[in-house]
Amino acid sequence: MLKSPTITNKLVGKYNQLISQLKKGKDKVRNFLKNLVKFNYPKPKRVIYENIAYLVKFPTYLARKYLAQQLKNKQLIDKIEPQKGYLVINNLEFPPLQKAQEYAQERLKSTKLQDLIEKAAGKHQYLLALPIKQELTLDSPLLQLALNPDLLKIVTEYIGILPILNSVNILYSPNQTIFEHSSQYFHLDPEGVRQVKIFIYLDEVTEDSGPFTLISAEQSQKVYPVYRGGRLTDEFVSQLVPPTEFTPITGPKGTMILVDTSSCFHFGSRPGTEDRPAILLQYISPFAMIFPYFGWKRKTRLSHLVQKDTPILERYLLGASWF
């Protein structure tokens, strides 16, 4: 006996609903695993990975150690003490810094920030990156600052070898809303054993500006044994580290924060009465877990900027040369 069209339509509808639910479930599982991989890189796992990477890619390691030595005659403006894991520099008279600030401030003025906020999805509204990728060249002020030998010497001394310049951005924090499971809560960045992020304030930052807040590397070690990735509340961290060790970095326009965000628990962009624009430069080891299979399977973000006549040190910094 043939089924009526009504029954057939109902069965088709239920089948389509089932398929839709299965697809949603598959997407949820995929996103869960993606986030698990992204954030579940505890410190011991990163150390093991990088030690193996040094052995597997030993020629690259030697080449980058050699290139790091080429910076030894450059002026050491200051240094990042390992027990602190961060360095704050104020009132630095440094022409590449001034030019980068001027460029970033002009770029902020020409950007419709409210449109940028509205286009951002969900929790991404709390920290926005200006769309400058197509504008970056080796001659642009941000790259001139990021590749400056005097600045690189501080970074290289701390990381131990010539790193990769992984990211160059202008960030804008509206500081209006707090989002669950965001970097507005304490966390470690999972890329490597050590890395250096440089934040440069483009306006004065006070307690009302959602300042970047950190815990020194030494104090952060108290949290390592229980940290399995993700975000931690102030209340949880306070059980292991006294709140007096939570250090908000305030300062005048031009303040530079050089911080190992893989070793220092930190957060930023919490709600306040003032917004917070900043320049971000990120340097990581070529052996970090962000480069799977020991660094030779993933193209680096800025390697496309390299030209035929680009000096070898800059080529390696941008990730275009692998030994």
Buried (B, 14 or more C-beta within 10 A) or exposed (E): EEEEEEEEEEEEEEEEEEEEEEEEEEEEEEEEEEEEEEBBBBBEBBEEBBEEBBEBBEEBBEBBEEBBEBBEEBEEBBEBEEEBBBBBBEEBEBEBBBBBBEBBBEBBEEBEBEEBBEEBEEBEBBBBBBEBEEEBEBEBBBBBBBBBEEBBBBBBBBBBBBBBBBBBBBBBBBBEEBBEEBBBBBBBBBBBBBBBBBBBBBBBBBEEBBBBBBBBBBBBBBBBEEBEBBBBEEEBBBEBBEEEBBBBBBBEBBBBBBBBBBBBBBBBBBBBEBBBBBBBBBBBBBBBBBBEEBBEEEEBBBBEBBEEEBEEBBBBBBBBBBE
